[in-house]
Amino acid sequence: MYNLNLNEEQIAIRDTVCDFVKNEITPVAVHPDRLEPFDPPLPSELIDKAAELGLRALSISEELGGAGADILTCCIVAEELAVGDADVASVLAETASLAGVLFEKLLNKEQRERLLPVFLEDNQYHIALANSEAKSDTWIGNNYHRSKTTSSQINTKAIQDKNGNWLINGTKTRISNATVAKLFVVQADTEEGQILLLVPTESNGIKVNEVDRDGGWYIGSCGDVTFTDCMIPAENIIDSNAMDVFQNIGISCAINVGVARAAFETAVEYSKIRIQGGGPIIEHQAIGAKLAEVAIGLEVARTIIWRAAWTSDNKTSISEGNLTGLPLNNIAHISSAEMLYKAAKDSAECFGAMGVMRDMPLQKFIHQTRMFLHRSSGNDDSKLQIAEAVAGFE
């Protein structure tokens, strides 16, 4: 049965992260020294502190040394972290998602025994999926209602030598976690087809260039990764048909909820202390109605994101007829992106002209929620994917 009641463990995890954010992250995140620059540095110290809570291994099973959290729990944690700082939430959510897929589903026993202990012991050990390339088109576009049998072209090449080792050459662009990763999962093309390779950051022939944050339109860590005659041992190859399991839009949507919620909570707090016309402005109908609309948007957005996450954790619910077979992750992405951007703007309006000042956090919240309108392949592409599902196209 479709059920979003949180269990005791989920509530305990949520409250622990919430307290950590309130005491450790928020005081740093809202300081003018971090708000005023157009290119604030990544808060590495805060990420390391948050990692000490075990959040990098959130989706790894307890048997392997993690927390054994499901996707819904990961969404809850991502939202709480994003209330404090979206950069912290993005880096940790990316690592946690990739770690769960890698160590639980893709790595063989030898690979897991070699990499997992190092990952669990080092709180600065992050993972990046190096799959996107310049001029590579993953949008539906002209492929709408056409066969999806052909793979997207990959220009990064991997050639196997006589000893079985792989030589990688190519460039991956705008890779999340690139500047903090100690392990890359690299998608490359070979004579036999596409493969995935585990590439440690200390390997020879790797160069990482951080994407400029001023106008770079991203949260967390982002960089371009170039491989030049990068030699990787044969045992570092993993399942070549695994790209689909890395798709998890729901967690990034939860980060967006956290950002909009931070804007809302800031607006409510300010509206209670700002006196105008003989009383706090929260008692004025115009402000009260605006805040009510924001609260509605947050609740609706969170509900559809949690529903998509619950469905990902309970895939049989669709086949059993409990839920629709439409792509709920895409629906959550579109609906929440638009609602939460409006929520952030409406929250800023409660501040009047102060809402756009660089030393106030509202301008940051608006900028970050606007990014989610264009995140991944954008809302238009997601709508076409939903349209194909509505038409019954496979």
C-alpha atoms as a printed R data frame, in Angstrom:
    type eleno elety resid chain resno      x      y       z
1   ATOM     1    CA   MET     A     1  0.000  0.000   0.000
2   ATOM     2    CA   TYR     A     2  1.204  3.504  -0.864
3   ATOM     3    CA   ASN     A     3  2.372  4.952   2.453
4   ATOM     4    CA   LEU     A     4  4.494  7.995   3.309
5   ATOM     5    CA   ASN     A     5  4.439  7.611   7.088
6   ATOM     6    CA   LEU     A     6  8.042  7.979   8.288
7   ATOM     7    CA   ASN     A     7  9.343  5.275  10.592
8   ATOM     8    CA   GLU     A     8 11.276  5.944  13.792
9   ATOM     9    CA   GLU     A     9 14.643  5.524  12.091
10  ATOM    10    CA   GLN     A    10 13.789  8.017   9.342
11  ATOM    11    CA   ILE     A    11 12.586 10.565  11.877
12  ATOM    12    CA   ALA     A    12 15.738 10.094  13.967
13  ATOM    13    CA   ILE     A    13 17.979 10.575  10.917
14  ATOM    14    CA   ARG     A    14 16.020 13.660   9.845
15  ATOM    15    CA   ASP     A    15 16.213 15.251  13.293
16  ATOM    16    CA   THR     A    16 19.934 14.520  13.633
17  ATOM    17    CA   VAL     A    17 20.717 16.148  10.284
18  ATOM    18    CA   CYS     A    18 18.381 19.064  11.067
19  ATOM    19    CA   ASP     A    19 20.206 19.796  14.344
20  ATOM    20    CA   PHE     A    20 23.575 19.543  12.601
21  ATOM    21    CA   VAL     A    21 22.491 21.978   9.898
22  ATOM    22    CA   LYS     A    22 21.111 24.463  12.403
23  ATOM    23    CA   ASN     A    23 24.246 24.444  14.557
24  ATOM    24    CA   GLU     A    24 27.042 23.937  12.011
25  ATOM    25    CA   ILE     A    25 26.016 24.802   8.456
26  ATOM    26    CA   THR     A    26 23.502 27.661   8.550
27  ATOM    27    CA   PRO     A    27 25.666 30.127  10.566
28  ATOM    28    CA   VAL     A    28 28.376 29.811   7.913
29  ATOM    29    CA   ALA     A    29 26.073 29.672   4.890
30  ATOM    30    CA   VAL     A    30 24.209 32.928   5.665
31  ATOM    31    CA   HIS     A    31 27.291 34.934   6.623
32  ATOM    32    CA   PRO     A    32 27.804 37.938   4.292
33  ATOM    33    CA   ASP     A    33 31.346 36.734   3.509
34  ATOM    34    CA   ARG     A    34 29.799 33.733   1.761
35  ATOM    35    CA   LEU     A    35 26.735 35.468   0.323
36  ATOM    36    CA   GLU     A    36 28.330 38.517  -1.306
37  ATOM    37    CA   PRO     A    37 30.840 36.870  -3.726
38  ATOM    38    CA   PHE     A    38 29.511 35.775  -7.122
39  ATOM    39    CA   ASP     A    39 31.866 32.786  -6.975
40  ATOM    40    CA   PRO     A    40 31.861 31.548  -3.354
41  ATOM    41    CA   PRO     A    41 34.275 28.671  -2.736
42  ATOM    42    CA   LEU     A    42 32.999 25.202  -2.009
43  ATOM    43    CA   PRO     A    43 32.541 24.845   1.796
44  ATOM    44    CA   SER     A    44 34.888 21.860   2.080
45  ATOM    45    CA   GLU     A    45 35.126 21.983   5.874
46  ATOM    46    CA   LEU     A    46 31.343 21.795   6.237
47  ATOM    47    CA   ILE     A    47 31.190 18.893   3.785
48  ATOM    48    CA   ASP     A    48 33.827 17.031   5.803
49  ATOM    49    CA   LYS     A    49 31.932 17.645   9.057
50  ATOM    50    CA   ALA     A    50 28.682 16.425   7.532
51  ATOM    51    CA   ALA     A    51 30.451 13.355   6.157
52  ATOM    52    CA   GLU     A    52 31.403 12.410   9.710
53  ATOM    53    CA   LEU     A    53 27.698 11.666  10.284
54  ATOM    54    CA   GLY     A    54 28.011  8.803   7.820
55  ATOM    55    CA   LEU     A    55 26.050 10.557   5.064
56  ATOM    56    CA   ARG     A    56 28.385  9.452   2.256
57  ATOM    57    CA   ALA     A    57 27.461  5.833   2.983
58  ATOM    58    CA   LEU     A    58 23.782  6.550   3.529
59  ATOM    59    CA   SER     A    59 22.505  4.240   0.775
60  ATOM    60    CA   ILE     A    60 24.999  1.423   1.377
61  ATOM    61    CA   SER     A    61 23.523 -1.539   3.266
62  ATOM    62    CA   GLU     A    62 24.272 -2.081   6.944
63  ATOM    63    CA   GLU     A    63 25.925 -5.402   6.058
64  ATOM    64    CA   LEU     A    64 28.545 -3.493   4.063
65  ATOM    65    CA   GLY     A    65 29.029 -0.783   6.682
66  ATOM    66    CA   GLY     A    66 26.505  1.850   5.613
67  ATOM    67    CA   ALA     A    67 23.161  3.092   6.931
68  ATOM    68    CA   GLY     A    68 20.972  1.025   4.608
69  ATOM    69    CA   ALA     A    69 18.739  4.012   3.778
70  ATOM    70    CA   ASP     A    70 16.204  3.863   0.966
71  ATOM    71    CA   ILE     A    71 15.691  6.588  -1.657
72  ATOM    72    CA   LEU     A    72 12.966  8.307   0.379
73  ATOM    73    CA   THR     A    73 15.315  8.626   3.354
74  ATOM    74    CA   CYS     A    74 18.034 10.001   1.062
75  ATOM    75    CA   CYS     A    75 15.554 12.628  -0.168
76  ATOM    76    CA   ILE     A    76 14.736 13.589   3.416
77  ATOM    77    CA   VAL     A    77 18.429 14.007   4.252
78  ATOM    78    CA   ALA     A    78 19.106 15.964   1.051
79  ATOM    79    CA   GLU     A    79 16.309 18.399   1.849
80  ATOM    80    CA   GLU     A    80 17.541 18.989   5.402
81  ATOM    81    CA   LEU     A    81 21.109 19.593   4.216
82  ATOM    82    CA   ALA     A    82 19.940 21.980   1.496
83  ATOM    83    CA   VAL     A    83 18.076 24.085   4.050
84  ATOM    84    CA   GLY     A    84 21.541 24.921   5.332
85  ATOM    85    CA   ASP     A    85 23.614 24.927   2.137
86  ATOM    86    CA   ALA     A    86 22.812 23.471  -1.281
87  ATOM    87    CA   ASP     A    87 26.500 22.944  -2.103
88  ATOM    88    CA   VAL     A    88 26.942 20.643   0.897
89  ATOM    89    CA   ALA     A    89 23.750 18.770   0.041
90  ATOM    90    CA   SER     A    90 24.723 18.340  -3.615
91  ATOM    91    CA   VAL     A    91 28.190 16.890  -2.992
92  ATOM    92    CA   LEU     A    92 27.053 14.446  -0.321
93  ATOM    93    CA   ALA     A    93 23.894 13.386  -2.183
94  ATOM    94    CA   GLU     A    94 25.893 12.689  -5.349
95  ATOM    95    CA   THR     A    95 28.441 10.583  -3.498
96  ATOM    96    CA   ALA     A    96 25.796  8.708  -1.490
97  ATOM    97    CA   SER     A    97 23.749  7.889  -4.602
98  ATOM    98    CA   LEU     A    98 26.725  6.669  -6.613
99  ATOM    99    CA   ALA     A    99 28.166  4.714  -3.683
100 ATOM   100    CA   GLY     A   100 24.924  2.837  -3.158
101 ATOM   101    CA   VAL     A   101 24.703  1.836  -6.821
102 ATOM   102    CA   LEU     A   102 28.375  0.903  -7.097
103 ATOM   103    CA   PHE     A   103 28.918 -1.094  -3.942
104 ATOM   104    CA   GLU     A   104 25.479 -2.703  -3.850
105 ATOM   105    CA   LYS     A   105 24.821 -3.494  -7.511
106 ATOM   106    CA   LEU     A   106 27.767 -3.094  -9.865
107 ATOM   107    CA   LEU     A   107 31.087 -4.020  -8.286
108 ATOM   108    CA   ASN     A   108 32.187 -7.634  -8.129
109 ATOM   109    CA   LYS     A   109 33.534 -9.156  -4.918
110 ATOM   110    CA   GLU     A   110 37.183 -8.335  -5.660
111 ATOM   111    CA   GLN     A   111 36.407 -4.721  -6.555
112 ATOM   112    CA   ARG     A   112 34.228 -4.262  -3.485
113 ATOM   113    CA   GLU     A   113 36.842 -5.700  -1.115
114 ATOM   114    CA   ARG     A   114 39.475 -3.438  -2.659
115 ATOM   115    CA   LEU     A   115 37.550 -0.147  -2.711
116 ATOM   116    CA   LEU     A   116 34.884 -0.254   0.008
117 ATOM   117    CA   PRO     A   117 37.176 -0.161   3.099
118 ATOM   118    CA   VAL     A   118 39.024  2.851   1.701
119 ATOM   119    CA   PHE     A   119 35.748  4.619   0.941
120 ATOM   120    CA   LEU     A   120 34.313  4.042   4.413
121 ATOM   121    CA   GLU     A   121 37.472  5.123   6.253
122 ATOM   122    CA   ASP     A   122 38.108  8.382   4.355
123 ATOM   123    CA   ASN     A   123 35.460 11.082   4.907
124 ATOM   124    CA   GLN     A   124 36.934 13.054   2.014
125 ATOM   125    CA   TYR     A   125 36.471 10.172  -0.428
126 ATOM   126    CA   HIS     A   126 33.856 11.244  -2.960
127 ATOM   127    CA   ILE     A   127 32.695  9.674  -6.228
128 ATOM   128    CA   ALA     A   128 31.881 11.235  -9.614
129 ATOM   129    CA   LEU     A   129 30.116  9.824 -12.670
130 ATOM   130    CA   ALA     A   130 32.022 11.005 -15.758
131 ATOM   131    CA   ASN     A   131 29.496 10.477 -18.526
132 ATOM   132    CA   SER     A   132 28.596 13.822 -20.155
133 ATOM   133    CA   GLU     A   133 30.560 15.306 -23.050
134 ATOM   134    CA   ALA     A   134 30.514 18.501 -25.065
135 ATOM   135    CA   LYS     A   135 28.181 18.370 -28.078
136 ATOM   136    CA   SER     A   136 26.691 15.065 -26.926
137 ATOM   137    CA   ASP     A   137 22.908 15.254 -27.293
138 ATOM   138    CA   THR     A   138 20.942 13.210 -24.775
139 ATOM   139    CA   TRP     A   139 17.671 15.093 -25.301
140 ATOM   140    CA   ILE     A   140 14.713 13.448 -27.008
141 ATOM   141    CA   GLY     A   141 14.427 16.217 -29.638
142 ATOM   142    CA   ASN     A   142 14.155 14.631 -33.070
143 ATOM   143    CA   ASN     A   143 14.050 11.178 -31.451
144 ATOM   144    CA   TYR     A   144 10.589 11.818 -30.000
145 ATOM   145    CA   HIS     A   145  8.477  8.715 -30.665
146 ATOM   146    CA   ARG     A   146 11.415  7.045 -32.382
147 ATOM   147    CA   SER     A   147 13.405  3.955 -31.504
148 ATOM   148    CA   LYS     A   148 15.816  4.295 -28.564
149 ATOM   149    CA   THR     A   149 17.880  1.285 -29.603
150 ATOM   150    CA   THR     A   150 20.967  3.287 -30.573
151 ATOM   151    CA   SER     A   151 23.302  4.508 -27.825
152 ATOM   152    CA   SER     A   152 24.421  8.113 -27.636
153 ATOM   153    CA   GLN     A   153 27.781  8.745 -29.228
154 ATOM   154    CA   ILE     A   154 30.711  8.786 -26.807
155 ATOM   155    CA   ASN     A   155 33.905 10.492 -27.962
156 ATOM   156    CA   THR     A   156 35.990  9.323 -25.006
157 ATOM   157    CA   LYS     A   157 37.807  6.220 -26.230
158 ATOM   158    CA   ALA     A   158 39.236  3.260 -24.336
159 ATOM   159    CA   ILE     A   159 41.697  0.946 -26.099
160 ATOM   160    CA   GLN     A   160 42.773 -2.363 -24.557
161 ATOM   161    CA   ASP     A   161 46.432 -3.355 -24.833
162 ATOM   162    CA   LYS     A   162 47.858 -6.874 -25.065
163 ATOM   163    CA   ASN     A   163 48.004 -7.114 -21.258
164 ATOM   164    CA   GLY     A   164 44.309 -6.306 -20.912
165 ATOM   165    CA   ASN     A   165 44.837 -2.801 -19.515
166 ATOM   166    CA   TRP     A   166 42.715  0.095 -20.789
167 ATOM   167    CA   LEU     A   167 44.132  3.339 -22.249
168 ATOM   168    CA   ILE     A   168 41.617  6.198 -21.967
169 ATOM   169    CA   ASN     A   169 41.625  9.406 -24.031
170 ATOM   170    CA   GLY     A   170 38.919 12.057 -24.093
171 ATOM   171    CA   THR     A   171 37.236 14.864 -22.174
172 ATOM   172    CA   LYS     A   172 34.160 14.789 -19.968
173 ATOM   173    CA   THR     A   173 32.388 18.103 -19.347
174 ATOM   174    CA   ARG     A   174 30.458 19.547 -16.399
175 ATOM   175    CA   ILE     A   175 30.917 16.516 -14.159
176 ATOM   176    CA   SER     A   176 29.312 16.741 -10.712
177 ATOM   177    CA   ASN     A   177 31.801 16.205  -7.850
178 ATOM   178    CA   ALA     A   178 34.737 16.393 -10.291
179 ATOM   179    CA   THR     A   179 36.848 18.679  -8.104
180 ATOM   180    CA   VAL     A   180 36.389 16.606  -4.934
181 ATOM   181    CA   ALA     A   181 36.208 13.062  -6.311
182 ATOM   182    CA   LYS     A   182 38.770 10.410  -5.504
183 ATOM   183    CA   LEU     A   183 37.113  7.907  -7.846
184 ATOM   184    CA   PHE     A   184 35.614  8.484 -11.295
185 ATOM   185    CA   VAL     A   185 33.174  6.127 -12.984
186 ATOM   186    CA   VAL     A   186 34.029  6.810 -16.631
187 ATOM   187    CA   GLN     A   187 31.855  5.970 -19.609
188 ATOM   188    CA   ALA     A   188 34.015  5.220 -22.646
189 ATOM   189    CA   ASP     A   189 33.645  3.793 -26.137
190 ATOM   190    CA   THR     A   190 35.528  0.740 -27.408
191 ATOM   191    CA   GLU     A   191 35.544 -1.277 -30.611
192 ATOM   192    CA   GLU     A   192 33.013 -3.654 -29.022
193 ATOM   193    CA   GLY     A   193 30.770 -0.951 -27.565
194 ATOM   194    CA   GLN     A   194 30.500  1.268 -24.515
195 ATOM   195    CA   ILE     A   195 31.993  0.354 -21.143
196 ATOM   196    CA   LEU     A   196 32.307  1.792 -17.639
197 ATOM   197    CA   LEU     A   197 35.707  2.012 -15.967
198 ATOM   198    CA   LEU     A   198 36.724  2.763 -12.378
199 ATOM   199    CA   VAL     A   199 39.387  5.470 -12.531
200 ATOM   200    CA   PRO     A   200 41.091  6.617  -9.296
201 ATOM   201    CA   THR     A   201 41.904 10.331  -9.260
202 ATOM   202    CA   GLU     A   202 45.594  9.670  -8.584
203 ATOM   203    CA   SER     A   203 45.935  7.821 -11.905
204 ATOM   204    CA   ASN     A   204 48.391  9.322 -14.376
205 ATOM   205    CA   GLY     A   205 46.907 11.259 -17.264
206 ATOM   206    CA   ILE     A   206 43.960 12.923 -15.472
207 ATOM   207    CA   LYS     A   207 43.414 16.679 -15.393
208 ATOM   208    CA   VAL     A   208 40.441 18.338 -13.656
209 ATOM   209    CA   ASN     A   209 39.449 21.947 -14.374
210 ATOM   210    CA   GLU     A   210 36.810 23.526 -12.159
211 ATOM   211    CA   VAL     A   211 33.935 25.175 -14.022
212 ATOM   212    CA   ASP     A   212 33.702 28.882 -13.199
213 ATOM   213    CA   ARG     A   213 31.040 29.301 -10.529
214 ATOM   214    CA   ASP     A   214 30.269 32.879 -11.596
215 ATOM   215    CA   GLY     A   215 27.749 32.177 -14.332
216 ATOM   216    CA   GLY     A   216 28.537 28.463 -14.262
217 ATOM   217    CA   TRP     A   217 24.979 27.644 -13.179
218 ATOM   218    CA   TYR     A   218 25.587 24.737 -10.854
219 ATOM   219    CA   ILE     A   219 25.532 23.840  -7.186
220 ATOM   220    CA   GLY     A   220 28.079 21.711  -5.388
221 ATOM   221    CA   SER     A   221 31.202 20.715  -7.287
222 ATOM   222    CA   CYS     A   222 31.506 20.786 -11.078
223 ATOM   223    CA   GLY     A   223 34.450 20.398 -13.432
224 ATOM   224    CA   ASP     A   224 35.739 19.221 -16.780
225 ATOM   225    CA   VAL     A   225 37.864 16.070 -16.707
226 ATOM   226    CA   THR     A   226 40.444 15.305 -19.397
227 ATOM   227    CA   PHE     A   227 42.008 11.873 -19.826
228 ATOM   228    CA   THR     A   228 45.272 11.732 -21.742
229 ATOM   229    CA   ASP     A   229 46.734  8.242 -22.193
230 ATOM   230    CA   CYS     A   230 45.276  7.307 -18.807
231 ATOM   231    CA   MET     A   231 46.173  3.662 -18.126
232 ATOM   232    CA   ILE     A   232 43.654  1.645 -16.090
233 ATOM   233    CA   PRO     A   233 44.065 -2.041 -15.122
234 ATOM   234    CA   ALA     A   234 41.738 -4.611 -16.666
235 ATOM   235    CA   GLU     A   235 40.109 -5.439 -13.320
236 ATOM   236    CA   ASN     A   236 38.616 -1.914 -13.146
237 ATOM   237    CA   ILE     A   237 35.924 -2.566 -15.746
238 ATOM   238    CA   ILE     A   238 32.308 -2.827 -14.544
239 ATOM   239    CA   ASP     A   239 28.947 -3.690 -16.089
240 ATOM   240    CA   SER     A   240 28.634 -1.839 -19.396
241 ATOM   241    CA   ASN     A   241 24.825 -1.872 -19.249
242 ATOM   242    CA   ALA     A   242 24.629 -0.017 -15.951
243 ATOM   243    CA   MET     A   243 24.049  3.605 -17.003
244 ATOM   244    CA   ASP     A   244 20.297  3.489 -16.404
245 ATOM   245    CA   VAL     A   245 20.673  2.659 -12.710
246 ATOM   246    CA   PHE     A   246 22.504  5.946 -12.097
247 ATOM   247    CA   GLN     A   247 19.454  8.036 -12.942
248 ATOM   248    CA   ASN     A   248 17.859  9.415  -9.748
249 ATOM   249    CA   ILE     A   249 16.231 12.765 -10.353
250 ATOM   250    CA   GLY     A   250 14.244 12.617  -7.118
251 ATOM   251    CA   ILE     A   251 17.148 13.388  -4.796
252 ATOM   252    CA   SER     A   252 18.148 16.523  -6.724
253 ATOM   253    CA   CYS     A   253 14.507 17.661  -6.546
254 ATOM   254    CA   ALA     A   254 14.641 17.208  -2.770
255 ATOM   255    CA   ILE     A   255 17.616 19.581  -2.662
256 ATOM   256    CA   ASN     A   256 15.465 22.138  -4.454
257 ATOM   257    CA   VAL     A   257 12.762 21.718  -1.796
258 ATOM   258    CA   GLY     A   258 15.370 22.410   0.874
259 ATOM   259    CA   VAL     A   259 16.487 25.636  -0.828
260 ATOM   260    CA   ALA     A   260 12.909 26.904  -1.227
261 ATOM   261    CA   ARG     A   261 12.115 25.901   2.339
262 ATOM   262    CA   ALA     A   262 15.075 27.931   3.583
263 ATOM   263    CA   ALA     A   263 13.706 30.937   1.682
264 ATOM   264    CA   PHE     A   264 10.251 30.379   3.172
265 ATOM   265    CA   GLU     A   265 11.490 29.982   6.735
266 ATOM   266    CA   THR     A   266 13.636 33.111   6.386
267 ATOM   267    CA   ALA     A   267 10.635 35.070   5.081
268 ATOM   268    CA   VAL     A   268  8.392 33.883   7.920
269 ATOM   269    CA   GLU     A   269 10.984 34.815  10.538
270 ATOM   270    CA   TYR     A   270 11.482 38.273   9.008
271 ATOM   271    CA   SER     A   271  7.740 38.884   8.633
272 ATOM   272    CA   LYS     A   272  7.256 38.313  12.349
273 ATOM   273    CA   ILE     A   273  9.770 40.989  13.369
274 ATOM   274    CA   ARG     A   274  9.257 43.576  10.599
275 ATOM   275    CA   ILE     A   275  6.845 46.186  11.948
276 ATOM   276    CA   GLN     A   276  4.765 48.187   9.490
277 ATOM   277    CA   GLY     A   277  1.439 49.947  10.009
278 ATOM   278    CA   GLY     A   278  1.421 49.305  13.731
279 ATOM   279    CA   GLY     A   279  2.109 45.551  13.647
280 ATOM   280    CA   PRO     A   280  4.275 42.786  12.190
281 ATOM   281    CA   ILE     A   281  3.772 42.421   8.447
282 ATOM   282    CA   ILE     A   282  2.886 38.736   8.801
283 ATOM   283    CA   GLU     A   283 -0.453 39.987  10.162
284 ATOM   284    CA   HIS     A   284 -1.109 41.878   6.928
285 ATOM   285    CA   GLN     A   285 -3.375 39.966   4.589
286 ATOM   286    CA   ALA     A   286 -1.179 40.494   1.514
287 ATOM   287    CA   ILE     A   287  1.915 39.030   3.196
288 ATOM   288    CA   GLY     A   288 -0.083 36.300   4.918
289 ATOM   289    CA   ALA     A   289 -1.665 35.191   1.643
290 ATOM   290    CA   LYS     A   290  1.706 35.179  -0.119
291 ATOM   291    CA   LEU     A   291  3.289 33.043   2.609
292 ATOM   292    CA   ALA     A   292  0.292 30.689   2.506
293 ATOM   293    CA   GLU     A   293  0.835 30.169  -1.237
294 ATOM   294    CA   VAL     A   294  4.499 29.400  -0.599
295 ATOM   295    CA   ALA     A   295  3.567 26.875   2.108
296 ATOM   296    CA   ILE     A   296  1.136 25.183  -0.296
297 ATOM   297    CA   GLY     A   297  3.795 24.986  -3.007
298 ATOM   298    CA   LEU     A   298  6.299 23.427  -0.630
299 ATOM   299    CA   GLU     A   299  3.846 20.794   0.595
300 ATOM   300    CA   VAL     A   300  2.714 19.857  -2.919
301 ATOM   301    CA   ALA     A   301  6.284 19.694  -4.243
302 ATOM   302    CA   ARG     A   302  7.511 17.583  -1.350
303 ATOM   303    CA   THR     A   303  4.565 15.204  -1.689
304 ATOM   304    CA   ILE     A   304  5.163 14.434  -5.370
305 ATOM   305    CA   ILE     A   305  8.926 14.060  -4.777
306 ATOM   306    CA   TRP     A   306  8.344 11.681  -1.869
307 ATOM   307    CA   ARG     A   307  5.812  9.772  -3.953
308 ATOM   308    CA   ALA     A   308  8.367  9.351  -6.744
309 ATOM   309    CA   ALA     A   309 10.982  8.241  -4.213
310 ATOM   310    CA   TRP     A   310  8.588  5.772  -2.579
311 ATOM   311    CA   THR     A   311  7.764  4.324  -5.988
312 ATOM   312    CA   SER     A   312 11.473  3.879  -6.737
313 ATOM   313    CA   ASP     A   313 11.778  1.958  -3.463
314 ATOM   314    CA   ASN     A   314  8.627 -0.082  -4.161
315 ATOM   315    CA   LYS     A   315  8.672 -0.802  -7.891
316 ATOM   316    CA   THR     A   316  6.058 -3.553  -7.607
317 ATOM   317    CA   SER     A   317  3.471 -0.921  -6.662
318 ATOM   318    CA   ILE     A   318  3.108 -0.052 -10.355
319 ATOM   319    CA   SER     A   319  2.697 -3.620 -11.589
320 ATOM   320    CA   GLU     A   320  0.218 -4.281  -8.785
321 ATOM   321    CA   GLY     A   321 -1.870 -1.300  -9.888
322 ATOM   322    CA   ASN     A   322 -1.364  0.815  -6.747
323 ATOM   323    CA   LEU     A   323  0.234  3.699  -8.684
324 ATOM   324    CA   THR     A   324  0.288  5.026 -12.215
325 ATOM   325    CA   GLY     A   325  2.971  3.843 -14.584
326 ATOM   326    CA   LEU     A   326  3.879  7.378 -15.659
327 ATOM   327    CA   PRO     A   327  7.485  8.492 -15.023
328 ATOM   328    CA   LEU     A   328  6.979 10.047 -11.590
329 ATOM   329    CA   ASN     A   329 10.579 11.283 -11.367
330 ATOM   330    CA   ASN     A   330 10.000 13.429 -14.444
331 ATOM   331    CA   ILE     A   331  6.660 14.644 -13.124
332 ATOM   332    CA   ALA     A   332  8.307 15.551  -9.828
333 ATOM   333    CA   HIS     A   333 11.110 17.371 -11.636
334 ATOM   334    CA   ILE     A   334  8.797 19.542 -13.750
335 ATOM   335    CA   SER     A   335  6.148 20.373 -11.165
336 ATOM   336    CA   SER     A   336  8.549 21.000  -8.277
337 ATOM   337    CA   ALA     A   337 11.016 23.088 -10.306
338 ATOM   338    CA   GLU     A   338  8.349 25.593 -11.312
339 ATOM   339    CA   MET     A   339  6.571 25.689  -7.933
340 ATOM   340    CA   LEU     A   340  9.756 26.046  -5.902
341 ATOM   341    CA   TYR     A   341 11.201 28.806  -8.078
342 ATOM   342    CA   LYS     A   342  7.983 30.745  -7.529
343 ATOM   343    CA   ALA     A   343  8.143 29.959  -3.803
344 ATOM   344    CA   ALA     A   344 11.643 31.438  -3.541
345 ATOM   345    CA   LYS     A   345 10.631 34.586  -5.455
346 ATOM   346    CA   ASP     A   346  7.488 35.091  -3.380
347 ATOM   347    CA   SER     A   347  9.507 34.666  -0.188
348 ATOM   348    CA   ALA     A   348 11.947 37.329  -1.345
349 ATOM   349    CA   GLU     A   349  9.100 39.747  -2.045
350 ATOM   350    CA   CYS     A   350  8.294 39.785   1.669
351 ATOM   351    CA   PHE     A   351 11.599 41.623   2.147
352 ATOM   352    CA   GLY     A   352 10.872 44.358  -0.368
353 ATOM   353    CA   ALA     A   353 14.030 45.812  -1.912
354 ATOM   354    CA   MET     A   354 16.160 44.002   0.685
355 ATOM   355    CA   GLY     A   355 15.323 40.726  -1.028
356 ATOM   356    CA   VAL     A   356 17.797 41.398  -3.842
357 ATOM   357    CA   MET     A   357 20.720 42.616  -1.732
358 ATOM   358    CA   ARG     A   358 23.913 40.564  -2.080
359 ATOM   359    CA   ASP     A   359 24.434 40.295   1.687
360 ATOM   360    CA   MET     A   360 20.973 38.752   2.126
361 ATOM   361    CA   PRO     A   361 20.366 35.031   1.461
362 ATOM   362    CA   LEU     A   362 17.199 35.500  -0.630
363 ATOM   363    CA   GLN     A   363 19.099 36.338  -3.809
364 ATOM   364    CA   LYS     A   364 20.991 33.056  -3.429
365 ATOM   365    CA   PHE     A   365 17.804 31.057  -2.946
366 ATOM   366    CA   ILE     A   366 16.236 32.542  -6.094
367 ATOM   367    CA   HIS     A   367 19.366 31.890  -8.134
368 ATOM   368    CA   GLN     A   368 19.603 28.274  -6.991
369 ATOM   369    CA   THR     A   369 15.936 27.408  -7.503
370 ATOM   370    CA   ARG     A   370 16.136 28.936 -10.992
371 ATOM   371    CA   MET     A   371 18.919 26.473 -11.823
372 ATOM   372    CA   PHE     A   372 16.550 23.555 -11.281
373 ATOM   373    CA   LEU     A   373 14.333 24.795 -14.097
374 ATOM   374    CA   HIS     A   374 17.187 23.901 -16.444
375 ATOM   375    CA   ARG     A   375 18.808 21.032 -14.550
376 ATOM   376    CA   SER     A   376 19.653 17.835 -16.445
377 ATOM   377    CA   SER     A   377 18.007 18.023 -19.895
378 ATOM   378    CA   GLY     A   378 15.444 20.593 -18.764
379 ATOM   379    CA   ASN     A   379 11.686 20.647 -18.356
380 ATOM   380    CA   ASP     A   380 10.875 20.450 -22.080
381 ATOM   381    CA   ASP     A   381 12.697 17.142 -22.469
382 ATOM   382    CA   SER     A   382 11.057 15.735 -19.346
383 ATOM   383    CA   LYS     A   383  7.633 16.700 -20.697
384 ATOM   384    CA   LEU     A   384  8.322 14.810 -23.927
385 ATOM   385    CA   GLN     A   385  9.284 11.723 -21.923
386 ATOM   386    CA   ILE     A   386  5.979 11.974 -20.041
387 ATOM   387    CA   ALA     A   387  4.156 12.464 -23.351
388 ATOM   388    CA   GLU     A   388  5.673  9.259 -24.708
389 ATOM   389    CA   ALA     A   389  4.491  7.412 -21.587
390 ATOM   390    CA   VAL     A   390  0.982  8.852 -21.946
391 ATOM   391    CA   ALA     A   391  0.902  7.615 -25.547
392 ATOM   392    CA   GLY     A   392  2.091  4.175 -24.490
393 ATOM   393    CA   PHE     A   393  5.305  4.477 -26.538
394 ATOM   394    CA   GLU     A   394  8.161  2.203 -25.448
